[in-house]
Structures are given as structure tokens and as C-alpha cells.
Amino acid sequence: MKHIFIISSHTPYLTSLGVLEKLQIPKKDVIFIFGRDYKVIGKMPDVQYYDLSDIYYISYRNRKEKIESISKIENFIDNKINDNYTLYIPHLMFGFFQVWAHNEKCKVINFIQEAITDFCGKDGFKKISLPYKIKSWFNNLGLPIWSTGRWDSYSKLGGRKVSETFAITNHLFTAMDCKHTIIKWPRIQIEYKFDNEAVFFVFESSLERGEIEKDVFMSATEKMIRKFAKEKNYVKFHPVQAQENKDKILDLFKQNNSEVEEIPAEVPFEILLSGDDKIEVCGFSTSLVYYSFLLGHKTHICLKWLLGSDKFRKYWKSYSRHLSQYGDIFEYEN
């Protein structure tokens, strides 16, 4: 039995390493599948690594392209895996994850911590209209994927459900009716040195995903910088943030006469959060600011400054429902 972890960012990778330590899984049985051009820091002996970024995104509109992508994934499973496996994925809303979960060789499905969707309840966070559901049903007819607004949807899985979840806190996956296991992110030594007295600004991809207008996002960013920036500051950008937007944010620090240093994409910010030293963190709606809050760091969650956008308020509505258990999410400050 193989253990397959599908990874596209630092959080699920560090969570996966925590799972390996917790369950003491033999390295020879472990396979890491990377998507979205994720680059790992250091590779373990005996573990298999595959980068499938070229087939990570499955077309949701073009049926021919969809079939071709699914066929490539299934051929990879047959030729490279060729064994039964336990699957570790963040959720079941994404076509790539669904193909792996649907395959007959998948015997167990587990969820691993990834992003803010892990806080969501039974309803997930996305409402899908009836016309879209009907169109998607026909478009996916006979295929091992399905459209869903629920991150724990088990459509087409023949009664199989998630067996276990793994996360660093019991605040995640609370709506899942299965076993919950708390793991620890590993302490990884990296060459990159930080000034822990600085302020760390972490950003999300809401602008790139079209969930907010650019002028509202940049205005809120400028306000956050003016209020919280110190003499020394760091920024951690989301992997899919556009270079144009990153340049604009860096320029806002310069306009504020604040020194700023960009943390390289390959350096996991999660390592800082899991360390013993407490730091100061600022952000809007990225899961990293909520992890920072839950792990006891001085945290400024400036989400309320994005709510001038009707588009963003609509997007955030369901998140706020599920995060309400932590108090007023728009006013978080440790």
C-alpha cells in the first residue's frame, strides 16, 4: 500500500511531513505529487517525487481537453504507481484531487491541512446555481470528476468517505464526521535568516482570483502598511500573485519610507509560525494570518478594510459564518 500526498504549497507539505512522523510511514511507501510548480526544500531518501504541474489543472469547460487531462493522470497512476494507495489531499473540490480519489486503486482518502477552506463547515464556501449544476452534470457525464461547492463532496465515490483528517490544531475540519489527528509541523533548518523584531506582511490571491477590485485591495494594503510597518519589514506573497501587483505592493512600502524584504517563494513562512519565537504578522484573509493567530503570535487581521468591496463581501460571507466561532474575525488582534 502506497501513501500518496498531493502538494501545491508549503502548508500541505509541512503537514504531510508531520503525518509521516506521526504515523511512522516507511519512506519507501511514500510518494509526493507536486502541482502548481511547487518546489520542495530538501528531498528525503527513498521517497518518490513527481512534478505533475503540467496536468494539475483540468479544463472545466472543454470536454475534449478534460478527457485528455484525465487520461494522462490515470495513465500515470497505472504506470508509475501501479499499486493500491492511501490518498492525502486538502479537499474534494478540485478535479485533479477527484481523479485520484475516484481511481479504483485508491482505498483510503484522508484530508490534510492546506488553507482557509479547512475552517469551513458542511456547506463548504461556494454556492453553485442550478443551471450551472445541470450543465456541469452533462459536461462531466461518464468522467471521474464532478462539480461541487462542497469541499467534502463524495459524489461518484461509491459510498467512500474521508477516513481521517490531519492538522496542527483542532480548529480545522470541525464539521468532518471522521477521525481527527493533530500533528506538528517539523522544525526545518533553512539558511534564510530573519529579523524577528520586524513585521511580517502576508498576502493572498483574492485580487488575482477576481474576488476584489484592484483599487480597493491596494488602498487597504496602503492603509495596513501605514499603520503597522516598522523600520524593518518582510513580505510573503501568495504563489499565484501577479508580478505587477507584487511590484505595486513593494512600491507602497518605499512610499512609506519603510525598508522591506521579500521572502523567497521557496522559503516556507509556516516554519516561522511553528517556531518558538513569537513574531508580529499582518494580513487580510490568507490562512497564514489565522494560523498565526491560533499559534499565539501578535497578529493583525485587517480583513475589514476589504469590505468596502461588494464583490469581496459576497465572497467572504460564508467564510465569516464558519469563522465566527473565534469571535469577531474582522477585529482579530493578538
N, C-alpha and C positions, 0 to 999 in steps of 0.2 A: 504494500500500500504506500503510494507516494503522498507527500504533503505539498500542495501547490499554493503558493502565495502570489496574488496578483497585486502589483505595486506600481503606483504612479506618482508618489510623493513621499517626503520624509516621514510623515506621521505613520502611515501604514507600514513602512519599512521598519521603523523602530519598534512599532507594536509587534510586528512579525518576529523580530529578534527576541522580544520579551516572551512571545509564545514558545519559541524554541527552547528558551531557558526554563520556562515554567513546566513544559511538558516533556522536556529532555528527549526531543525527537532526534533520532540518528541523522547526522548530516547527509549521509548517503541517500536518504529518502526525501530530501528537501529540494524543491525546485522553486526558484523565484522567476516570475514572469513580469517583465517591466513594460510599461506603456508610457506614452507622453514624453518620450525621450529622457526618462528618469535615469540618472547616473548614481550608482551606489558608491559609498565611501568604503573601500576595502572589501575584498571578497574572501569568503571562508573556504578552506579546503574541503573537497568532497561535495560541496553544494553545487547544483547546476543553475546557471543563469542564462536567461534568454530575453533578448530585447525584441518585443513584438509591436513596437510603436507604429510600424507601417501598416498594421492591420488592427490597431487598437480601436479606431473609430469606425463604426459600421454605419453606412448610409441609412437614414431613416425614410428617405423619400424615393430613391431609385431602387426598385426591387431587383433589377439585374445586378447592380453593384453590391447590394445587400447579400444576395445569394453567393456572389464571388467571395466576399469577405468571410462569410460564414464557412464556406467550403475550405478556405485557407486555414481557418482556426481548427476545424475538425480534422483536416489532414495533418496539421501539426500535432494534435493530440494523438492521432493514430500512429504517426511515425516517430515522434520524439518522446512522448510519454509512454504510450503502449502499456499501460498498467492502470489498475483502479487507483483512485485518489480521493483524499480529503481536500476540499477546496476552502481557501480562506480569502474572502472578499469583503469590501466595505458595505455593500448593499446589493439589491437586485433590480435597480432602476436602469442599469446600463447594459446595452446589448452585448458587449464583449463579455461581461460577467455572466449574463444569462446563457450564452452558448456553452460556457464551461460548466455551469450548473446543470444544464439540461442533458449534457452528454451522458451516455449510459455508463461510462467509466467513473463518473462522479458518484461516490457512495455516501459522502457526508458533506454538508455545507455549514461553514462557520462564518461569522461576521467578525471583522477586525476594525478597530478604531481608525477613522480617517479624518472626517471633517464635521462641520456643524450639523449635517443631516443626522448624525448619530444621536443628537439630542431629541429628534422628532418622535412623535407618538405614532399611534396606529394609522393615522390618516396620512402619514408622510408629509410632504410640504408642497405638493404640486397638484392642482386640480385640473383634470382633463375634461374637455367638453364632450358631450355625447357624439356630435358629428365627427370629432377627431378620433374617438374610440372606435366608431364604426369603420372609418377609413383605415385606421391602423389595423383593425382586425382583418380586413380583406388583404391589406398590404403584407401582413405577416402570416397569412394563412399557409399552413404546412411548414413553417420555419420555426427553429428553436429559439425565437426571441418574441417578446411581447412588449407592447407599450403600456406603461403604468405610471401613475402618480404616486404609487406607494413603494417605498424603498424596501419593504419586506413582502412584496407580492410574490406568490408562489405559482402563478399561472403556468400551465404546461409542465409542471414538475412532478406530476403524477402522485400528489399527496405528500411528497417530501418537503420538509421544512428545515429551517435553521436549527442546528443542534446546540450550538454554543456561541457565546459572544466573548470577545477579549478586548479589554480596555484598561486604561490606567486609573479609572475612577468609576464608582458605581452610579454616577450621574448619567452615564451613557447607556443607550439601548434599554431604557427602563420599561418600554412598552412590549418588549420581546418576551414571549412566553417560552423560555428555554433556560438552559443553564448559563449563568454569568460568571466569568472568571476574571479576576483582577490581576494584571501583570505589571511589571515595572519596565520602563524604558531603560536600556542598558547605558552605562556610562562609557561613552566612546571618547577616546582621546583624539583631538584634532589639533593641527598645527596652528589654526587660526586663533589669534589672541584677542580677547575682548576687554574693554574697559567697563567693568561692572557698575561704575558710577555714572555712566552715560544713560541716555534714554533710548529705548528701542521702539521704533515705529514699524508696525507690521501691517501689510496691506493685503486686500483680497482682489478678486477679479470681477466684482459686480459691474464695473464700468465696461469691461471687455465683453461681458455676457449680456450687455444691453439692459441691465436692470435699473440703471440710473443715468440721468443726463450728465454729461461731462462737466458742465459749468457748476452744477450742484456738488458733484464729487470733489472737484478741485477747490471750490470755495470752502467746503468742510475741511479738506486737507490743510489748506492755508490756516484756517482757524485753529486746528489741532496743533499745528507747528508753532504758531504764535503763543499758544497757551502753555504748551508742555516742553518745547525744545529747550535744551540746555546748551552749554558751550560745546559739548561733545555729544553726537547723536549717531545712531545706526538706523538703517532702513533695511527691511526684509521684504522683498517684493514677491508676489504670487508668481508661480511658474509661467502662467499664460498672460501676464500683464504686458501690454504693448510697450515697445521701447519708447515711443513718443510720449506716452503717459508717464513712464518712469523718469524720463528726462525732465518733464514738466514738474514732477514732484521734487526731484533733486534741486531744480532751479528755485522752488519755493523756499527751500532751506537757505540757499545762498541769499535770496532777497531778505530773509530774516536775520542775516549775518550769523547763521548757525553752522558750525562745522558738521558735516555729515559724511558717513562712510557706508557704502552699500555692502551688505553681507552677501558673499558669493552664493549663487543658486545651489551649489553642491554642498554648502555648509548647513546642516540641519539646525534651525533655530530651536527645535524641540530639545536639543542637548542642553541648551542654556536653561530651559524651563524645568528640566528634570534634575538640575544640579542643586547643590546645597546653598549656593549664593543666591540671595534674593535680588531681583533687578526691577527696574521700572519700565513698564510696557504700555504703549498706546496703540489704539486701532479702532476700527469701526465694527465690521461684522465677521471678520475672519475667525475661524475656530481657534486660532492661536491665542487671541486675547481672552477667550473663555477658558482655555486650558491654563493660561497664565493666572487668571482669577482663581480657578479651582485649586491651583497648586500654591497659592498663597503669596504670589508676587504683587508688588504695588502696580495696580492695573487701572488704566483709564480707558473705558469703553465709550467712545464718542459717537455711538450709533445715532443718537437723537439728532445729530447735525445733518444726517442724510434724509431725515423725514420730511424735509421741505419738498421732496420729490413725490408726487402721487404714484409714479411708477414704482419707486422703491418701497413706499408704504404698502402697496398691494403685494409686492414680492415678499416682504418681511412679515406680513400678517400672521401666517401660520407658524413661523418660527417663534414669534413672540408668545403665541399660545403655549407652545411646548416649553419655552424657557422661563415662563412665569413662575415656576417653582423656585427659582433662585432669587426672587424679589423683582424689583423694578430694573429690567435689563437695560433700560435707557439711561440709568443713573449709576451703573456699576463704577465703583472706585474703591480699591483696597487701600 
